[in-house]
Amino acid sequence: MGEGASPRASPSDAAALPRTSSVTTFRAPFLAPSSRPSSSLWTPPAYVAHGSAVSLPSLPMKARPVMPSSRLEGKLTADDKPWVGRKDGWARASYWLTVLGVLVGLGCAGVICWRGYAGVHILKDAQLCLVLDEEFDTLDTTNTWNYDVELGGFGNGEFQMTTDSSTNIYTQNGELYIMPTLSTDAGIDIFNGGTYTLTDCTSQNSSACSTSADSSSYQVINPVQSARINTQGKYSIAYGKVEVRAKLPTGDWLWPAVWMLPENATYGAWPLSGEIDIMEARGNALAYGAQGVNYARSSLNYGPLAAVQKKIYGWQSNKRAGFNEGFHVYAMEWDETFMRFYLDNRLHTMLDLSISSKESFWNRGHFPATAMNNSATPVVVTDPWSSSGPSAPFDQEFYLIIDLAAGGTSGWFPDNVGNKPWYDSSATAMYNFAQAQDTWAATWPSSADDRAFRVDYVKMWKKC
């Protein structure tokens, strides 16, 4: 082979040449990721002709004409297809039944939507007359509000004393602040301070005005100071609407509430005359296992005897944010035929009740025929509202209460949940709560804007 000459491969040598083009290109999509070409675009295999690679252009596929059948001698006539001319009755019936079913379904859906819309309980503006419009530019305790000043626990074994001090209740920037503080911050020795008498106590019960501290007997002065106000004797409604715009407090074992009690207790002492809770909540964090500050609840409480009670309740909740992060409207609408509680708007219903002879509060209670009622022998449970309508006991004048409690032994904070430092049934419950002050007080913000129960406005309407 001369120098500079181009070598020619024999046919046998050509047959032995590797087809590198087909190996590297065609197999690329099936190789392991580490051995694929760097490009993510796949190209079709090249065609090798006489040792050189020629890329074939991609051409559009041409549609082939439909080939005539070789089994038929000619085009079929109508006589050859008798099924075309004969109508299938079952097929027609199936078609029209389907159409009818669709129409009936649409009609039923329309009726359900209409009944749902028409059945929403609502009081129209024309049915309401404004009774109270409180913007809290000042706190008028002469014509609008009363202080509740006592330390007896208000029937719930609450651990705070309520005061009329400007430290615990005041107005600022057109808002009401109910601010919980520590009794120790006021210089009170809650464990060994001896007898403590609450100034300006409003209770007729002397035990709710004075207490004593003695650590040797596990007696303690209420470790928290807060406040509570009401409109008793000044503003009340029997049927109407209530709106309260408020921001809930932050802090373990705080218990804000907006609620109502009967003006005259027509049917007897609690619970015979009922209690309306427009909003109750807890200041505990979202992770608290018994509904923390991201839950707000409404409820009705009533019963024919002190030991025979019924609670009807419902709530609204947020998944990722508490009601302590901003203001919300807590509302109730109420007449002879319904009671509806909601948050911010009527779509966020917490509790919605229809009232009728079949759905009276006596029938809803499912009360037993007899009960012990804190007595040695059973007593007959009778209907104390039998002479009234189905909305009894919620057919009388109720006044409004706004308060911020701390702890308690009523069960609002369940035992063994959220590292609760006391047991409701314990005689030393308040003492145990006070002993854990360093723990729970650390969850109370230093800022009054976050710790306080803040109320922007209160509005009450009566049904005209």
PyMOL commands that set and color helices and strands:
alter all, ss='L'
color gray80, all
select helices_A, chain A and resi 11-16+20-26+28-30+33-35+78-80+82-85+89-118+125-127+183-186+206-208+215-217+361-365+429-435+437-441+448-451
alter helices_A, ss='H'
color red, helices_A
select strands_A, chain A and resi 47-49+52-54+128-134+146-147+160-162+169-172+175-178+181-182+194-197+210-213+224-226+228-230+236-237+240-247+254-262+275-280+295-305+308-317+328-334+338-343+349-354+370-371+379-380+398-406+453-463
alter strands_A, ss='S'
color yellow, strands_A
deselect
rebuild
show_as cartoon
